[in-house]
């Protein structure tokens, strides 16, 4: 492939000021590839192949059901059936099958850990943790089962206990990339950034890591002394926006900076300070001296929770602003609220972080509020279920890239959304954004204990509304509506 490098553009003009005034609790207040590690289905005896291996072993639900007709008291078959049902998105049936296996053999280690895995899927974390602990005890401390226990503890927000288990597991397997990755995510969640980022490169050794890794020496953070550094993209668009703030700091180390960039972000990042040239994602890399993945920069630049750099300025092109002016009216006396109810559907944790469009309709009860959908992708189809297109203005079809989205964000008074890349975009632009979070959110949003739980040091304009009970969106939306009513009252 031919290397495709473009030169960086001049710095952008400032964004317009926010029309939203501060409420009693300011709307703009100082505030997941990879989120949580996937739990591992523990191999059973031959009749109970784990779901990850089911295809290669030729097992199917029909086959296991026929086996149960002949062997109704075989716990291995029941557990294998439960594992396959979990894989096909039938968690309640999967739970029932694991329970049936345990009725037959209460000491069946595989059934206990598989039960814990599927209980975690449905956010029954206390039960999931108990099941995983039982499996660990029965196995005599099997390291793979400790890993499953850690995943359950993390999802259940038992972070300190997870770190204790990880210490035990890493003493037995000190170089295990999966355990180091779990420890990195857990440490970051509780704000121990120096330690967490130290382990963060372990992701590069995971079998599940799908991003391209550049060849040659990886930058260690030392002065570049005129060398060329290639910064490579990875994970989601949100993580690129998150780490864009580090690019000027890399440039300050005295080198030539090349940034790999996806086309969806090209216009937005074309004026990014410190970039000497762009490499189109997926093309051959040009010549460089050292490289560094973007998500490794916080460690190279010694980030702590007290020293998180502010977001860097992004480019919003004039043509994108002209389009946005046609889509969103100016000051018309209404409170213009953008909404998003789902992130990218292919993201493995999206089912936990996303919710239903219908929940956002309660905001229309607030005087002067007008809703604008800035949702993209398959979840946009939910708008067609409302029965009318007059209540929520659909803007997603007009967005060709993130620059178009950014221009619209500049004209909205507020964004209320479940977590996705647009939250990082709004935060990077300094726009007021209320991020509605699942029980265990992305580590950027912390554990709910620092700063009262409704802020993140990464985005000063972002306010966080957290689930305090797993899966409970009702209280999250009720809290957001209450604050929105306060905002509306100040606008009268």
N, C-alpha and C positions, 0 to 999 in steps of 0.2 A: 504494500500500500504506500502511496505517496504521502509524505508528511505535508500537512496543510496548516500553515502558520499565518495568522493575520496579526497586524500591528494593533496595539491598544489605542483607544480613542482618547481625546482630551477629557478632563474631569467634567462631570455633569453639572447642570444648574441645580440649585436647591429645590426641594419639593415645596409645594404650597403649604401654608400653615393649616393645622387642623381646625375645622369649624366647631368641634365639640368642646364645650367648656367643662371644667372640672366639676364633678359631682361631690357630695360630702365625702365619699371615698373615691379619689380620682380615677377616672377611666384609664388614664395612662399612669400607672404606678410601677415602681421598680420591681420587677419580678424576683422509637423511638427511638446492620444491616440487622444498623442491626440492633434491635431491641433485645428482648429476653432470649436467652438460649432455648432451643427446643428441648423438650424432655425426651428421654430415650426409652423406647419400648424394650424391655429386657427379654432376651431370647428365652423361649421355653424349650422343653424337650421337643423332639422332632415334630410331634403333632401340632405344636403351637409356635409356628414361625412368626417372628415379629412383623408388623405391617410393612416396615421398610423393605423387607425381603420377600413379602408375600408374592409379588409378581414373579420374581425369579424362581420361586419354589412352586409356582402354579397353584397356590391356594386361592380359594374363593369362598364367599359366604355360602354358596350352594353346596360346595364340597364339604365344608365344615358342618353344615346342617345334616347332610347325609351321614357323616361320621357320628354325629350325636344320636341319630336314630339307632346306630349300632352300639354306641358307647355313651349312653346318657349320663354316666357317673364319672366321666373323664374330665378332671379340672383343666387339663392342658388344652383340650379342644374348646371348652367354654371360654377360657382366657384368650385363646387365639381368635375365636369368633368376636369377642369383645374388642380386641385390638383392630380387627378389620373393620368393624362397625364404626369405631372411632375414626379410622382413616377415611371412611366414606361420609363423615359428617353426621353420624347418628349417636350423639353422646349418651342420651338417656338409655338407649338400648345397650350401648357398650357398658355402661355402669351396671345394668342388670346382669349382663353376662359375667362380668368380673365378680359380682356378688354371688352368682350361682357357683362359680368356680370355688369361691371361698367357703361356701356352705359345704362343699364336698371335702375340701382340704384347707383348713384354717391356717396352715403353715406354708401355703403356696406363695413363695416369694414373688414370682413373676406376676401373679394375679394382684398381689398387694400393690406393687409399683405401677402396674398398668392401670389399676383402679385410681391410684393417686394422680396419674397423668390425665385421665379423662375427667376426674373431678376438678382438676385445675382448669381444664378447657371451659367448664361451665361456671367458673369463678366461685366454686365451693372450696375456698382455700384452706380453711381450718381442717376440713375433712381430708383434703388432699395431703396436707402436711402430716396429719396423723397416719394416713395410709403409707406414705413414704417412710416415715420413721419406723413403722412396724416392719416394712420390708428390710430396712437397714439392720434392725436388730436381728431378724430371722436369718439374714445372710452373713452375720458376723462382721458387718462393716464393709461390704463390697463397694469398691470405689465408684463403679458405674451407678450404683444405687445412691450413693452420696451425692452424685451430680444431679440426679432426679430430685432428691430432697432439696438441694440448693435452689433449683428452678421453682419448686413449690413455695419455698420460703421467700424468695424474691417476689414472686407474684402476689404473695400474701403480705408483702411489705414488712416481713420480719428480717430486716437487713442485717442487724447485728448478729442474730442467730445464724444467718446464712454465712457471714464472714467467719464465725467460729467453725462451722462445718467445713468451709473451704480450707481453713488452716490445717485441719485434720487431714483432709483429702490430699492437699498439696505436700504434706510431709511424706505421704506414701508415693505420690507421683509428682515430683517437683517441677517437671518440665511439661506437664500436660496442658496443651494449648486451650482445650475446652474449659478446664478448671481456671486457668489464668484469665480467660475471657469473662467467665462468670464473676471472678473476683474484680476485674476491672469495672464491669457494669455496676456491681454492688457498691464499690467504693465511690464511684462517680455519683451514684444515686444519693449517697449520704453526704456529699460535698467534700469528700477527701480526694480532691482533684490530683494533687501531686502523685499520690500512690496509684490512683486509678488510671491516669494517663500513662504511668510507667508500664503498666500491664497491657495497655490498649493495643500495642502492636501484635499481641498474640492472635488477634483476629486474622492476620495475614497467613497464619499456619493452619487455620481451620479447614477441614475438607469442604465445608459448605461455603467457603469464601469464593465468590464467583467473579470478582472484579479482576481486571488485568493488572498484573504487577510488573512494573518496569524493571529492566535488567540493570545491572551495575550497582555501584555503591549508593546506599540510602543516606541522605543528609542526616547528620547528627546534631545539627543546631549551631555548629561553629561558624565563624565568619567565612563568607564565600570568597572573598578576595578576587572578585572578577569572574568567578566561575559561573557557568550556566546551570540553573536548577530547573528541573521539570516538576511541576506540581500536578499530580494526577488526581482525577476525580474518582469518586467511589460512592457506594451506598446511595441515598436518595438525593433529590434536588434540595430538600431542606438542609441536609448536611453540608452541601456546597455553600448555600447561603449562610449557614452557621459559621463556617470556617473562612469565608471570604475576608473577614476582618483581620486575618493573620497575614494576608498577602503583603500589605505595606510593611509589616514587621520583617518579613523575609527579605524584601527588597532592601531594607535598612541594613542587612548583613553584608551588603556590598557585592551583589551578583547580578546576573541577567536572569529574569524570571519569565518562564514560559508556563502558561496555565492551560491544562486540558479542560475543555468546556463542551457541554452538550448544546445543540442548537437552540433548545428551549430557553437557555439562559444567556445566549450569546449577546443579545442586545442589552440585556440588563447589566451584564458585567463588562461591556466593552470599554467603559471608562474607569474601570477599577484601578485605583491608585497602586502603583508598584508593578503592574504587568507590562512586560516588554513585548509580548506576543502571545497569541492564543493557538492552541493545537486542537483541532476539531476531534471530539471524542470518537474513537473507533478507527481513526486513521493511524498510519505508522508514526512512531515517535521520531522527532528530529534528533540531531546530535545534542547531547547534554553531558555535563560532568557528574552531577548527582541528581537524585530524584527524591521525592517525598510525597506519599499520599496525603491529601488534604486533612484527613482526620487524624493524622499523626502530628500535625503542626502544634496543637496545644501542648503536647509533651516536649517537643523540640524547643518551644518558646517558653517553657517553665510556667505554665498557667496554674494558678491556685484560684480558689473561689473568691478571693479578695482582689485578684489581678486580672479578671476576665476583661479583655479589651472591648471597647464599645463597638457596635456594628459600624461597618464602613459604608461610605456613600455609594449608592447604586445609580445607574443611569436609567432615566425614564425618558425615552425619545419624544420629541415634539409630536411626531405623527401618532404615537400611542396616546398622548394627551389629547390630541384633536379628536381621535376616535372616542375616547372616554367622555369628552364633553358632549358628544352626540348621544351617548348612552345614559348618562347620569346627569340630571338637572343640577343647576347651581343652587344657591341659597333660596329655597322655596318655602321655608318655614317648617319643613318636615325633618325628621331624624332618619337619615338614610343609613340603614344597617345591612351590611353584607353578611351572608350566611354560607356556611359549608358544613355538611353533616357527615362526610366520609372522606378519607384519604384514598390513596391508590389501592384499588381492590386486590391487587396482587401482593401487597405487603402482608406478611404472615400474621401480624398482630392487628390487622385492620378491623377484624370483627369486634375486638375489645374497645378500640378507640373510636369507632364510628357509632352513629345512632340513626334514628329515623327522622326524616324530614318533618314529619307531623309534629314532633316535639317543638319545633321552632315557631309553629303557628301561634302559640301562646303570646309571643312578643307582639303580635298584631293587636292584642287587647290594650296595649300601652298607647296612650294618645300620641298622635303625630308620627308614630313609627311606620316606616315603609321598608319592606324587605326586598333585598336584591340578591338573587342567587349568583354566587361566584364559583359554584361547584362545577367541576369538569369530570368527564369520564362517564362510565356506565351509571353511576348513581344519579346523574341528571335525569334519568328516566322517571324518577320518583315525582318530579314536577307534574307529570302527566296524570298522576293519580289524584290531584287536588280538585279536578272537575272544572277549574277555571284558571286562566293565565293572568288574571287581573290582580291577584293578591301578592304574588311574588314575581318580580321582574327577572326573567332569566338572562343573565349576561354571559354565561359560560360559552355559548356558541360563538360569541364574538372574539374570544381570546385565541390568538395564534401562538402566543408564548408568554413567558412570565412578565415581559415588559408591558404587554397589554393589560395583564392583571394588575400590575403595579400602578399603572395610570388610573385605573378605576379605584383602587384603594385610596389614592390621593383625594378622590372626590367624595368618598364615603365618610360619614361621621364616625362610624364604628364598625368593626367586624366581630361577630359572635360565631364561634366555630368549634368543631371538634378538631383535634390536632392533625395537622398535615403540613406539607411544605409551605402553604400559603401563610401559616402562622409565622414561620421564619421570615417570609417575605415582608409581611406587615410589620413584624418586630424590627427587621432591618431598616425599613423605611421610617421607623418611628411613628407609625400609625397606631391609634388606639385599637387594641385587639383583646378580646376576652376569649381565652382558650379554655374550653370545657374538657376536663381531663378524666380519663379512666382511673381506676383505683391505683394501679401501678403504672404511671406514665413513663415517657421517655426520660432518661436520666437528666437531661437538661433542666427539667422542671423539679428536680430534687425529691426529697422525701416528705415534704409538707411541714418540716420543722424549722427550716431556716427562713427568716423574714416573715414569720406568720403563715407561711405556706401559700400565699397568693402572689408571690413575685418570683422572678428568676433573674440572676445577674446578667444573663445573656441578652435580655431584651427589656430595657427600662419602660417601654410603652405597653408592655403586656401585663394583663391581670389574669390570674389563674383561678378557676373554679374547679374544685376537686371532688371526685367521689370519695365519700368517707365510708361507704359500704360498697363492696364489690357489686358492680352492675347497676347501681342505683343512680340512674340519670334523673329521676324525678326531683330529688333534692337539689341537684346541680342546676337544673333549669329554673327551679323556683327561686334559688338564690340570685341567678342572673336576672330574672325578671324583676325581682325586688329592686336591684340596683338600677336597672334600666328605667324603672318608674321614677326613681330619684333623679336620674338624668333628665327625663321628660319634664318633671316638675320644675327644674331649674330653667328650662327653655321656654316656659310660659310667661 
